[in-house]
């Protein structure tokens, strides 16, 4: 398992719902390991090349705090309140940061790795991470939500990622 970088098409493909969570117990563990190795706070299945609706996160980014880990399968946001701009990065866009507007408070419905339904309220940074990762499940990436100023500011960096990806995937 490794992290897929932009503009790999799997990041735009969207995902299908998970019927059987059993293969995800091991995969979610691998995703957490990869996320900690790369200093992330969240990772969505398309970012490891799998087009299924699963995301993992730990808002502390600290592997010594496994009690903060969350795995969401087939997540849905059932309500949202407030809006706030805040800076985000993404493991599929190394070195790129920009401001994204997200809801401040959300209610999330999902199933866990045992297939049990769960519903909870998330606020502030946790809500931001969930919204960022849920976008990945729908083929949306954070640069899509940048302000026009941030789109211009990061244009060269994004083009560099595109050039690098093309040269690594050139057909010969
Ligand atoms: Co991301």
Backbone and ligand atoms as CSV (ligand in chain L), in Angstrom:
chain,resi,resn,atom,element,x,y,z
A,1,UNK,N,N,0.850,-1.198,0.000
A,1,UNK,CA,C,0.000,0.000,0.000
A,1,UNK,C,C,0.888,1.251,0.000
A,2,UNK,N,N,0.590,2.169,-0.920
A,2,UNK,CA,C,1.313,3.439,-0.852
A,2,UNK,C,C,0.396,4.600,-1.253
A,3,UNK,N,N,0.838,5.801,-0.926
A,3,UNK,CA,C,-0.019,6.970,-1.163
A,3,UNK,C,C,0.041,7.388,-2.627
A,4,UNK,N,N,-1.139,7.544,-3.200
A,4,UNK,CA,C,-1.303,7.964,-4.584
A,4,UNK,C,C,-1.238,9.491,-4.631
A,5,UNK,N,N,-0.431,10.005,-5.548
A,5,UNK,CA,C,-0.290,11.452,-5.657
A,5,UNK,C,C,-1.143,12.008,-6.803
A,6,UNK,N,N,-1.601,13.254,-6.618
A,6,UNK,CA,C,-2.267,14.007,-7.669
A,6,UNK,C,C,-1.326,14.111,-8.860
A,7,UNK,N,N,-1.803,14.012,-10.103
A,7,UNK,CA,C,-3.211,13.906,-10.552
A,7,UNK,C,C,-3.641,12.483,-10.922
A,8,UNK,N,N,-3.231,11.487,-10.144
A,8,UNK,CA,C,-3.648,10.113,-10.466
A,8,UNK,C,C,-5.175,10.067,-10.614
A,9,UNK,N,N,-5.672,9.445,-11.697
A,9,UNK,CA,C,-7.125,9.462,-11.945
A,9,UNK,C,C,-7.961,8.800,-10.849
A,10,UNK,N,N,-7.351,7.920,-10.046
A,10,UNK,CA,C,-8.139,7.278,-8.979
A,10,UNK,C,C,-8.665,8.316,-7.987
A,11,UNK,N,N,-7.993,9.466,-7.900
A,11,UNK,CA,C,-8.439,10.523,-6.973
A,11,UNK,C,C,-9.707,11.219,-7.463
A,12,UNK,N,N,-10.031,11.006,-8.765
A,12,UNK,CA,C,-11.224,11.642,-9.349
A,12,UNK,C,C,-12.378,10.671,-9.586
A,13,UNK,N,N,-12.108,9.381,-9.287
A,13,UNK,CA,C,-13.045,8.340,-9.710
A,13,UNK,C,C,-14.276,8.220,-8.821
A,14,UNK,N,N,-14.217,8.714,-7.580
A,14,UNK,CA,C,-15.310,8.470,-6.641
A,14,UNK,C,C,-15.216,7.054,-6.093
A,15,UNK,N,N,-16.170,6.672,-5.248
A,15,UNK,CA,C,-16.076,5.373,-4.568
A,15,UNK,C,C,-17.424,4.680,-4.546
A,16,UNK,N,N,-17.382,3.380,-4.325
A,16,UNK,CA,C,-18.637,2.659,-4.100
A,16,UNK,C,C,-18.743,2.288,-2.626
A,17,UNK,N,N,-19.978,2.112,-2.165
A,17,UNK,CA,C,-20.233,1.772,-0.765
A,17,UNK,C,C,-19.662,0.387,-0.457
A,18,UNK,N,N,-19.258,0.195,0.774
A,18,UNK,CA,C,-18.715,-1.086,1.237
A,18,UNK,C,C,-19.861,-1.953,1.758
A,19,UNK,N,N,-19.932,-3.212,1.284
A,19,UNK,CA,C,-20.939,-4.159,1.790
A,19,UNK,C,C,-20.361,-4.985,2.927
A,20,UNK,N,N,-19.115,-5.423,2.724
A,20,UNK,CA,C,-18.481,-6.331,3.670
A,20,UNK,C,C,-17.264,-5.623,4.267
A,21,UNK,N,N,-17.322,-5.321,5.562
A,21,UNK,CA,C,-16.233,-4.549,6.178
A,21,UNK,C,C,-15.025,-5.428,6.535
A,22,UNK,N,N,-15.163,-6.775,6.459
A,22,UNK,CA,C,-14.096,-7.625,7.010
A,22,UNK,C,C,-12.701,-7.376,6.408
A,23,UNK,N,N,-12.570,-7.182,5.067
A,23,UNK,CA,C,-11.203,-6.927,4.571
A,23,UNK,C,C,-10.629,-5.596,5.066
A,24,UNK,N,N,-11.505,-4.742,5.554
A,24,UNK,CA,C,-11.074,-3.398,5.938
A,24,UNK,C,C,-10.415,-3.329,7.295
A,25,UNK,N,N,-10.536,-4.397,8.119
A,25,UNK,CA,C,-9.872,-4.339,9.427
A,25,UNK,C,C,-8.363,-4.234,9.228
A,26,UNK,N,N,-7.815,-5.080,8.371
A,26,UNK,CA,C,-6.381,-5.037,8.120
A,26,UNK,C,C,-5.995,-3.805,7.293
A,27,UNK,N,N,-6.800,-3.515,6.263
A,27,UNK,CA,C,-6.479,-2.366,5.401
A,27,UNK,C,C,-6.478,-1.059,6.177
A,28,UNK,N,N,-7.438,-0.887,7.098
A,28,UNK,CA,C,-7.514,0.364,7.875
A,28,UNK,C,C,-6.255,0.513,8.726
A,29,UNK,N,N,-5.780,-0.617,9.286
A,29,UNK,CA,C,-4.540,-0.580,10.082
A,29,UNK,C,C,-3.368,-0.123,9.222
A,30,UNK,N,N,-3.288,-0.688,8.010
A,30,UNK,CA,C,-2.210,-0.285,7.090
A,30,UNK,C,C,-2.314,1.193,6.742
A,31,UNK,N,N,-3.553,1.668,6.562
A,31,UNK,CA,C,-3.739,3.089,6.229
A,31,UNK,C,C,-3.290,3.982,7.388
A,32,UNK,N,N,-3.616,3.586,8.623
A,32,UNK,CA,C,-3.139,4.368,9.771
A,32,UNK,C,C,-1.612,4.405,9.799
A,33,UNK,N,N,-0.976,3.246,9.597
A,33,UNK,CA,C,0.492,3.199,9.639
A,33,UNK,C,C,1.093,4.157,8.614
A,34,UNK,N,N,0.535,4.116,7.400
A,34,UNK,CA,C,1.007,4.979,6.322
A,34,UNK,C,C,0.768,6.463,6.659
A,35,UNK,N,N,-0.389,6.739,7.230
A,35,UNK,CA,C,-0.746,8.113,7.604
A,35,UNK,C,C,0.231,8.663,8.645
A,36,UNK,N,N,0.561,7.873,9.658
A,36,UNK,CA,C,1.510,8.343,10.685
A,36,UNK,C,C,2.897,8.532,10.097
A,37,UNK,N,N,3.312,7.585,9.238
A,37,UNK,CA,C,4.637,7.687,8.601
A,37,UNK,C,C,4.794,8.981,7.824
A,38,UNK,N,N,3.699,9.453,7.226
A,38,UNK,CA,C,3.775,10.623,6.355
A,38,UNK,C,C,3.237,11.881,7.049
A,39,UNK,N,N,3.093,11.819,8.397
A,39,UNK,CA,C,2.681,12.987,9.200
A,39,UNK,C,C,1.308,13.526,8.804
A,40,UNK,N,N,0.383,12.618,8.510
A,40,UNK,CA,C,-0.965,13.063,8.165
A,40,UNK,C,C,-1.912,12.935,9.347
A,41,UNK,N,N,-3.101,13.524,9.193
A,41,UNK,CA,C,-4.144,13.363,10.205
A,41,UNK,C,C,-5.357,12.613,9.657
A,42,UNK,N,N,-5.350,12.362,8.329
A,42,UNK,CA,C,-6.467,11.639,7.735
A,42,UNK,C,C,-6.047,11.049,6.403
A,43,UNK,N,N,-6.712,9.959,6.025
A,43,UNK,CA,C,-6.398,9.312,4.748
A,43,UNK,C,C,-7.662,8.609,4.251
A,44,UNK,N,N,-7.970,8.798,2.971
A,44,UNK,CA,C,-9.164,8.188,2.385
A,44,UNK,C,C,-8.734,7.073,1.422
A,45,UNK,N,N,-9.575,6.047,1.290
A,45,UNK,CA,C,-9.211,4.871,0.499
A,45,UNK,C,C,-8.724,5.197,-0.926
A,46,UNK,N,N,-9.327,6.162,-1.650
A,46,UNK,CA,C,-8.807,6.464,-2.996
A,46,UNK,C,C,-7.340,6.896,-2.967
A,47,UNK,N,N,-6.890,7.451,-1.833
A,47,UNK,CA,C,-5.488,7.888,-1.724
A,47,UNK,C,C,-4.516,6.722,-1.599
A,48,UNK,N,N,-5.042,5.507,-1.384
A,48,UNK,CA,C,-4.191,4.315,-1.477
A,48,UNK,C,C,-4.653,3.450,-2.649
A,49,UNK,N,N,-5.384,4.072,-3.575
A,49,UNK,CA,C,-5.743,3.412,-4.826
A,49,UNK,C,C,-6.975,2.526,-4.772
A,50,UNK,N,N,-7.779,2.644,-3.712
A,50,UNK,CA,C,-8.965,1.784,-3.569
A,50,UNK,C,C,-10.236,2.638,-3.655
A,51,UNK,N,N,-11.102,2.321,-4.626
A,51,UNK,CA,C,-12.294,3.151,-4.852
A,51,UNK,C,C,-13.480,2.660,-4.029
A,52,UNK,N,N,-13.288,2.647,-2.702
A,52,UNK,CA,C,-14.362,2.273,-1.782
A,52,UNK,C,C,-14.477,3.341,-0.696
A,53,UNK,N,N,-15.695,3.434,-0.111
A,53,UNK,CA,C,-16.007,4.554,0.782
A,53,UNK,C,C,-15.537,4.293,2.218
A,54,UNK,N,N,-14.234,4.434,2.412
A,54,UNK,CA,C,-13.637,4.251,3.740
A,54,UNK,C,C,-12.631,5.367,3.979
A,55,UNK,N,N,-12.625,5.903,5.196
A,55,UNK,CA,C,-11.578,6.853,5.559
A,55,UNK,C,C,-11.118,6.588,6.980
A,56,UNK,N,N,-9.866,6.931,7.229
A,56,UNK,CA,C,-9.318,6.823,8.584
A,56,UNK,C,C,-8.806,8.206,8.983
A,57,UNK,N,N,-8.840,8.489,10.266
A,57,UNK,CA,C,-8.284,9.758,10.721
A,57,UNK,C,C,-7.901,9.685,12.189
A,58,UNK,N,N,-6.971,10.541,12.547
A,58,UNK,CA,C,-6.630,10.792,13.943
A,58,UNK,C,C,-6.258,12.271,14.006
A,59,UNK,N,N,-7.156,13.102,14.570
A,59,UNK,CA,C,-6.920,14.550,14.519
A,59,UNK,C,C,-5.637,14.962,15.238
A,60,UNK,N,N,-5.098,14.110,16.128
A,60,UNK,CA,C,-3.840,14.445,16.800
A,60,UNK,C,C,-2.643,14.086,15.925
A,61,UNK,N,N,-2.815,13.207,14.931
A,61,UNK,CA,C,-1.700,12.757,14.102
A,61,UNK,C,C,-0.656,11.984,14.898
A,62,UNK,N,N,-1.012,11.578,16.108
A,62,UNK,CA,C,-0.046,10.973,17.040
A,62,UNK,C,C,-0.355,9.487,17.220
A,63,UNK,N,N,0.575,8.633,16.761
A,63,UNK,CA,C,0.299,7.194,16.843
A,63,UNK,C,C,0.294,6.680,18.281
A,64,UNK,N,N,0.803,7.516,19.214
A,64,UNK,CA,C,0.735,7.151,20.635
A,64,UNK,C,C,-0.650,7.454,21.221
A,65,UNK,N,N,-1.552,7.996,20.381
A,65,UNK,CA,C,-2.919,8.283,20.867
A,65,UNK,C,C,-3.954,7.548,20.033
A,66,UNK,N,N,-3.874,6.196,20.058
A,66,UNK,CA,C,-4.801,5.399,19.227
A,66,UNK,C,C,-6.260,5.576,19.631
A,67,UNK,N,N,-6.491,6.077,20.866
A,67,UNK,CA,C,-7.884,6.301,21.297
A,67,UNK,C,C,-8.560,7.415,20.491
A,68,UNK,N,N,-7.741,8.214,19.774
A,68,UNK,CA,C,-8.296,9.286,18.940
A,68,UNK,C,C,-8.559,8.825,17.500
A,69,UNK,N,N,-8.243,7.554,17.215
A,69,UNK,CA,C,-8.412,7.053,15.840
A,69,UNK,C,C,-9.890,6.831,15.530
A,70,UNK,N,N,-10.223,7.092,14.282
A,70,UNK,CA,C,-11.596,6.909,13.822
A,70,UNK,C,C,-11.537,6.286,12.428
A,71,UNK,N,N,-12.348,5.236,12.227
A,71,UNK,CA,C,-12.514,4.657,10.897
A,71,UNK,C,C,-13.981,4.840,10.523
A,72,UNK,N,N,-14.238,5.495,9.396
A,72,UNK,CA,C,-15.618,5.699,8.953
A,72,UNK,C,C,-15.835,4.963,7.638
A,73,UNK,N,N,-16.839,4.090,7.633
A,73,UNK,CA,C,-17.198,3.341,6.437
A,73,UNK,C,C,-18.548,3.870,5.949
A,74,UNK,N,N,-18.644,4.120,4.664
A,74,UNK,CA,C,-19.869,4.662,4.051
A,74,UNK,C,C,-20.395,5.903,4.792
A,75,UNK,N,N,-19.514,6.868,5.084
A,75,UNK,CA,C,-19.973,8.029,5.861
A,75,UNK,C,C,-20.889,8.953,5.057
A,76,UNK,N,N,-21.791,9.597,5.797
A,76,UNK,CA,C,-22.683,10.612,5.232
A,76,UNK,C,C,-22.754,11.763,6.217
A,77,UNK,N,N,-22.805,12.986,5.706
A,77,UNK,CA,C,-23.033,14.139,6.583
A,77,UNK,C,C,-24.531,14.408,6.562
A,78,UNK,N,N,-25.169,14.306,7.724
A,78,UNK,CA,C,-26.619,14.455,7.761
A,78,UNK,C,C,-27.054,15.874,8.122
A,79,UNK,N,N,-26.143,16.659,8.732
A,79,UNK,CA,C,-26.433,18.092,8.856
A,79,UNK,C,C,-25.142,18.868,9.038
A,80,UNK,N,N,-25.190,20.142,8.664
A,80,UNK,CA,C,-24.005,21.006,8.790
A,80,UNK,C,C,-24.427,22.386,9.284
A,81,UNK,N,N,-23.543,22.989,10.107
A,81,UNK,CA,C,-23.804,24.335,10.648
A,81,UNK,C,C,-22.547,25.181,10.575
A,82,UNK,N,N,-22.739,26.465,10.240
A,82,UNK,CA,C,-21.630,27.414,10.264
A,82,UNK,C,C,-20.649,27.201,9.134
A,83,UNK,N,N,-19.755,28.161,8.960
A,83,UNK,CA,C,-18.737,28.078,7.909
A,83,UNK,C,C,-17.495,28.765,8.411
A,84,UNK,N,N,-16.338,28.200,8.087
A,84,UNK,CA,C,-15.094,28.842,8.467
A,84,UNK,C,C,-13.990,28.482,7.481
A,85,UNK,N,N,-13.158,29.489,7.137
A,85,UNK,CA,C,-11.984,29.229,6.317
A,85,UNK,C,C,-10.854,28.743,7.216
A,86,UNK,N,N,-10.059,27.790,6.728
A,86,UNK,CA,C,-8.918,27.318,7.505
A,86,UNK,C,C,-7.923,26.647,6.582
A,87,UNK,N,N,-6.661,26.596,7.017
A,87,UNK,CA,C,-5.614,26.057,6.150
A,87,UNK,C,C,-5.620,24.522,6.157
A,88,UNK,N,N,-5.452,23.953,4.978
A,88,UNK,CA,C,-5.393,22.494,4.833
A,88,UNK,C,C,-4.218,22.094,3.958
A,89,UNK,N,N,-3.726,20.875,4.229
A,89,UNK,CA,C,-2.782,20.208,3.348
A,89,UNK,C,C,-3.375,18.858,2.995
A,90,UNK,N,N,-2.672,18.083,2.163
A,90,UNK,CA,C,-3.206,16.784,1.742
A,90,UNK,C,C,-2.035,15.886,1.372
A,91,UNK,N,N,-2.068,14.635,1.839
A,91,UNK,CA,C,-0.943,13.716,1.582
A,91,UNK,C,C,-0.769,13.424,0.093
A,92,UNK,N,N,-1.809,13.650,-0.709
A,92,UNK,CA,C,-1.688,13.434,-2.159
A,92,UNK,C,C,-1.154,14.663,-2.895
A,93,UNK,N,N,-0.921,15.762,-2.126
A,93,UNK,CA,C,-0.398,17.022,-2.696
A,93,UNK,C,C,0.752,17.515,-1.829
A,94,UNK,N,N,1.883,16.763,-1.802
A,94,UNK,CA,C,2.965,17.133,-0.886
A,94,UNK,C,C,3.442,18.574,-1.101
A,95,UNK,N,N,3.538,19.309,0.012
A,95,UNK,CA,C,4.074,20.670,-0.026
A,95,UNK,C,C,3.062,21.752,-0.360
A,96,UNK,N,N,1.818,21.367,-0.643
A,96,UNK,CA,C,0.817,22.364,-1.032
A,96,UNK,C,C,-0.161,22.593,0.126
A,97,UNK,N,N,-0.353,23.860,0.437
A,97,UNK,CA,C,-1.258,24.266,1.520
A,97,UNK,C,C,-2.154,25.375,1.004
A,98,UNK,N,N,-3.386,25.412,1.492
A,98,UNK,CA,C,-4.262,26.504,1.084
A,98,UNK,C,C,-5.501,26.540,1.962
A,99,UNK,N,N,-6.206,27.663,1.886
A,99,UNK,CA,C,-7.394,27.857,2.712
A,99,UNK,C,C,-8.637,27.298,2.031
A,100,UNK,N,N,-9.422,26.587,2.837
A,100,UNK,CA,C,-10.655,25.965,2.358
A,100,UNK,C,C,-11.768,26.306,3.344
A,101,UNK,N,N,-12.940,26.605,2.807
A,101,UNK,CA,C,-14.088,26.886,3.672
A,101,UNK,C,C,-14.849,25.588,3.963
A,102,UNK,N,N,-15.071,25.323,5.238
A,102,UNK,CA,C,-15.776,24.105,5.658
A,102,UNK,C,C,-16.849,24.456,6.683
A,103,UNK,N,N,-17.827,23.548,6.828
A,103,UNK,CA,C,-18.804,23.706,7.905
A,103,UNK,C,C,-18.086,23.539,9.241
A,104,UNK,N,N,-18.556,24.306,10.252
A,104,UNK,CA,C,-17.935,24.290,11.586
A,104,UNK,C,C,-18.369,23.098,12.408
A,105,UNK,N,N,-19.615,22.691,12.180
A,105,UNK,CA,C,-20.198,21.637,13.003
A,105,UNK,C,C,-21.022,20.734,12.093
A,106,UNK,N,N,-20.767,19.437,12.153
A,106,UNK,CA,C,-21.491,18.494,11.299
A,106,UNK,C,C,-22.007,17.310,12.124
A,107,UNK,N,N,-23.052,16.696,11.625
A,107,UNK,CA,C,-23.502,15.421,12.186
A,107,UNK,C,C,-23.199,14.370,11.127
A,108,UNK,N,N,-22.484,13.331,11.552
A,108,UNK,CA,C,-21.996,12.305,10.639
A,108,UNK,C,C,-22.650,10.970,10.961
A,109,UNK,N,N,-23.089,10.311,9.915
A,109,UNK,CA,C,-23.598,8.948,10.049
A,109,UNK,C,C,-22.652,8.032,9.279
A,110,UNK,N,N,-22.286,6.904,9.857
A,110,UNK,CA,C,-21.374,5.968,9.180
A,110,UNK,C,C,-21.569,4.589,9.786
A,111,UNK,N,N,-20.845,3.605,9.239
A,111,UNK,CA,C,-20.755,2.327,9.949
A,111,UNK,C,C,-19.297,2.120,10.354
A,112,UNK,N,N,-19.113,1.295,11.397
A,112,UNK,CA,C,-17.752,1.037,11.861
A,112,UNK,C,C,-17.240,-0.266,11.244
A,113,UNK,N,N,-16.059,-0.696,11.666
A,113,UNK,CA,C,-15.435,-1.880,11.055
A,113,UNK,C,C,-16.174,-3.173,11.374
A,114,UNK,N,N,-17.089,-3.122,12.359
A,114,UNK,CA,C,-17.932,-4.298,12.638
A,114,UNK,C,C,-19.265,-4.213,11.918
A,115,UNK,N,N,-19.414,-3.157,11.082
A,115,UNK,CA,C,-20.661,-3.001,10.341
A,115,UNK,C,C,-21.770,-2.356,11.164
A,116,UNK,N,N,-21.426,-1.856,12.365
A,116,UNK,CA,C,-22.431,-1.244,13.241
A,116,UNK,C,C,-22.615,0.228,12.897
A,117,UNK,N,N,-23.875,0.688,12.802
A,117,UNK,CA,C,-24.099,2.104,12.512
A,117,UNK,C,C,-23.695,3.004,13.682
A,118,UNK,N,N,-23.216,4.177,13.352
A,118,UNK,CA,C,-22.833,5.145,14.374
A,118,UNK,C,C,-23.207,6.533,13.870
A,119,UNK,N,N,-23.614,7.405,14.791
A,119,UNK,CA,C,-23.916,8.788,14.422
A,119,UNK,C,C,-23.335,9.687,15.500
A,120,UNK,N,N,-22.636,10.726,15.103
A,120,UNK,CA,C,-21.985,11.591,16.099
A,120,UNK,C,C,-21.851,13.009,15.555
A,121,UNK,N,N,-21.581,13.926,16.486
A,121,UNK,CA,C,-21.366,15.333,16.140
A,121,UNK,C,C,-19.870,15.599,16.098
A,122,UNK,N,N,-19.404,16.317,15.078
A,122,UNK,CA,C,-17.997,16.720,15.005
A,122,UNK,C,C,-17.935,18.223,14.816
A,123,UNK,N,N,-16.962,18.853,15.480
A,123,UNK,CA,C,-16.816,20.305,15.387
A,123,UNK,C,C,-15.381,20.682,15.070
A,124,UNK,N,N,-15.230,21.923,14.595
A,124,UNK,CA,C,-13.917,22.553,14.431
A,124,UNK,C,C,-12.958,21.673,13.611
A,125,UNK,N,N,-11.766,21.407,14.159
A,125,UNK,CA,C,-10.740,20.728,13.358
A,125,UNK,C,C,-11.176,19.314,12.955
A,126,UNK,N,N,-11.801,18.587,13.885
A,126,UNK,CA,C,-12.266,17.234,13.549
A,126,UNK,C,C,-13.266,17.278,12.393
A,127,UNK,N,N,-14.180,18.249,12.454
A,127,UNK,CA,C,-15.173,18.399,11.382
A,127,UNK,C,C,-14.478,18.715,10.056
A,128,UNK,N,N,-13.432,19.536,10.115
A,128,UNK,CA,C,-12.681,19.893,8.903
A,128,UNK,C,C,-12.019,18.658,8.294
A,129,UNK,N,N,-11.372,17.858,9.132
A,129,UNK,CA,C,-10.686,16.656,8.623
A,129,UNK,C,C,-11.703,15.702,7.979
A,130,UNK,N,N,-12.817,15.488,8.638
A,130,UNK,CA,C,-13.843,14.585,8.093
A,130,UNK,C,C,-14.341,15.097,6.738
A,131,UNK,N,N,-14.596,16.411,6.635
A,131,UNK,CA,C,-15.100,16.962,5.370
A,131,UNK,C,C,-14.056,16.839,4.258
A,132,UNK,N,N,-12.782,17.062,4.597
A,132,UNK,CA,C,-11.709,16.915,3.609
A,132,UNK,C,C,-11.647,15.464,3.115
A,133,UNK,N,N,-11.664,14.513,4.047
A,133,UNK,CA,C,-11.543,13.099,3.648
A,133,UNK,C,C,-12.792,12.629,2.918
A,134,UNK,N,N,-13.961,13.122,3.332
A,134,UNK,CA,C,-15.186,12.718,2.634
A,134,UNK,C,C,-15.206,13.239,1.205
A,135,UNK,N,N,-14.627,14.408,0.972
A,135,UNK,CA,C,-14.497,14.900,-0.401
A,135,UNK,C,C,-13.747,13.878,-1.260
A,136,UNK,N,N,-12.669,13.286,-0.711
A,136,UNK,CA,C,-11.907,12.291,-1.479
A,136,UNK,C,C,-12.810,11.133,-1.925
A,137,UNK,N,N,-13.777,10.763,-1.088
A,137,UNK,CA,C,-14.653,9.635,-1.438
A,137,UNK,C,C,-15.546,9.985,-2.625
A,138,UNK,N,N,-15.718,11.295,-2.855
A,138,UNK,CA,C,-16.544,11.761,-3.978
A,138,UNK,C,C,-15.713,12.272,-5.145
A,139,UNK,N,N,-14.416,11.999,-5.137
A,139,UNK,CA,C,-13.570,12.437,-6.244
A,139,UNK,C,C,-13.260,13.923,-6.236
A,140,UNK,N,N,-13.485,14.563,-5.082
A,140,UNK,CA,C,-13.199,16.001,-4.958
A,140,UNK,C,C,-11.897,16.154,-4.168
A,141,UNK,N,N,-11.025,17.056,-4.619
A,141,UNK,CA,C,-9.786,17.306,-3.877
A,141,UNK,C,C,-9.756,18.762,-3.409
A,142,UNK,N,N,-8.941,19.012,-2.362
A,142,UNK,CA,C,-9.054,20.301,-1.668
A,142,UNK,C,C,-8.721,21.498,-2.539
A,143,UNK,N,N,-7.843,21.305,-3.553
A,143,UNK,CA,C,-7.525,22.450,-4.413
A,143,UNK,C,C,-8.758,22.927,-5.186
A,144,UNK,N,N,-9.744,22.029,-5.379
A,144,UNK,CA,C,-10.989,22.435,-6.055
A,144,UNK,C,C,-11.700,23.536,-5.260
A,145,UNK,N,N,-11.467,23.554,-3.948
A,145,UNK,CA,C,-12.179,24.486,-3.064
A,145,UNK,C,C,-11.331,25.682,-2.660
A,146,UNK,N,N,-10.115,25.792,-3.215
A,146,UNK,CA,C,-9.271,26.949,-2.904
A,146,UNK,C,C,-9.939,28.234,-3.378
A,147,UNK,N,N,-9.624,29.323,-2.691
A,147,UNK,CA,C,-10.038,30.653,-3.160
A,147,UNK,C,C,-9.298,30.935,-4.466
A,148,UNK,N,N,-9.832,31.845,-5.296
A,148,UNK,CA,C,-9.122,32.196,-6.541
A,148,UNK,C,C,-7.676,32.615,-6.269
A,149,UNK,N,N,-7.436,33.341,-5.163
A,149,UNK,CA,C,-6.071,33.792,-4.848
A,149,UNK,C,C,-5.161,32.592,-4.582
A,150,UNK,N,N,-5.646,31.606,-3.826
A,150,UNK,CA,C,-4.826,30.425,-3.533
A,150,UNK,C,C,-4.631,29.567,-4.774
A,151,UNK,N,N,-5.619,29.548,-5.667
A,151,UNK,CA,C,-5.459,28.791,-6.924
A,151,UNK,C,C,-4.309,29.377,-7.733
A,152,UNK,N,N,-4.256,30.707,-7.763
A,152,UNK,CA,C,-3.178,31.366,-8.517
A,152,UNK,C,C,-1.835,31.147,-7.822
A,153,UNK,N,N,-1.832,31.325,-6.491
A,153,UNK,CA,C,-0.584,31.209,-5.722
A,153,UNK,C,C,0.049,29.815,-5.860
A,154,UNK,N,N,-0.789,28.751,-5.939
A,154,UNK,CA,C,-0.262,27.375,-5.937
A,154,UNK,C,C,-0.167,26.787,-7.345
A,155,UNK,N,N,-0.473,27.599,-8.378
A,155,UNK,CA,C,-0.570,27.053,-9.731
A,155,UNK,C,C,0.723,26.365,-10.184
A,156,UNK,N,N,1.868,27.000,-9.908
A,156,UNK,CA,C,3.141,26.405,-10.337
A,156,UNK,C,C,3.415,25.085,-9.635
A,157,UNK,N,N,3.120,25.030,-8.331
A,157,UNK,CA,C,3.345,23.792,-7.575
A,157,UNK,C,C,2.468,22.660,-8.103
A,158,UNK,N,N,1.231,23.007,-8.448
A,158,UNK,CA,C,0.299,21.998,-8.950
A,158,UNK,C,C,0.752,21.508,-10.329
A,159,UNK,N,N,1.229,22.439,-11.136
A,159,UNK,CA,C,1.749,22.041,-12.457
A,159,UNK,C,C,2.974,21.138,-12.325
A,160,UNK,N,N,3.807,21.401,-11.313
A,160,UNK,CA,C,4.964,20.538,-11.073
A,160,UNK,C,C,4.529,19.122,-10.733
A,161,UNK,N,N,3.497,19.000,-9.883
A,161,UNK,CA,C,2.977,17.672,-9.541
A,161,UNK,C,C,2.461,16.968,-10.802
A,162,UNK,N,N,1.764,17.721,-11.648
A,162,UNK,CA,C,1.215,17.143,-12.888
A,162,UNK,C,C,2.335,16.681,-13.825
A,163,UNK,N,N,3.381,17.511,-13.936
A,163,UNK,CA,C,4.512,17.144,-14.804
A,163,UNK,C,C,5.210,15.892,-14.285
A,164,UNK,N,N,5.416,15.855,-12.952
A,164,UNK,CA,C,6.105,14.706,-12.356
A,164,UNK,C,C,5.297,13.428,-12.580
A,165,UNK,N,N,3.973,13.534,-12.374
A,165,UNK,CA,C,3.119,12.354,-12.531
A,165,UNK,C,C,3.173,11.868,-13.980
A,166,UNK,N,N,3.097,12.824,-14.927
A,166,UNK,CA,C,3.120,12.465,-16.347
A,166,UNK,C,C,4.439,11.779,-16.724
A,167,UNK,N,N,5.550,12.311,-16.200
A,167,UNK,CA,C,6.836,11.713,-16.572
A,167,UNK,C,C,6.988,10.325,-15.951
A,168,UNK,N,N,6.367,10.116,-14.775
A,168,UNK,CA,C,6.465,8.783,-14.149
A,168,UNK,C,C,5.515,7.769,-14.787
A,169,UNK,N,N,4.476,8.269,-15.465
A,169,UNK,CA,C,3.485,7.360,-16.042
A,169,UNK,C,C,3.467,7.423,-17.557
A,170,UNK,N,N,4.535,7.966,-18.140
A,170,UNK,CA,C,4.593,8.074,-19.592
A,170,UNK,C,C,4.598,6.678,-20.222
A,171,UNK,N,N,3.779,6.526,-21.255
A,171,UNK,CA,C,3.813,5.248,-21.984
A,171,UNK,C,C,4.989,5.289,-22.961
A,172,UNK,N,N,5.653,4.190,-23.078
A,172,UNK,CA,C,6.819,4.189,-23.975
A,172,UNK,C,C,6.709,3.028,-24.945
L,1,CO,CO,CO,-6.500,14.820,1.187
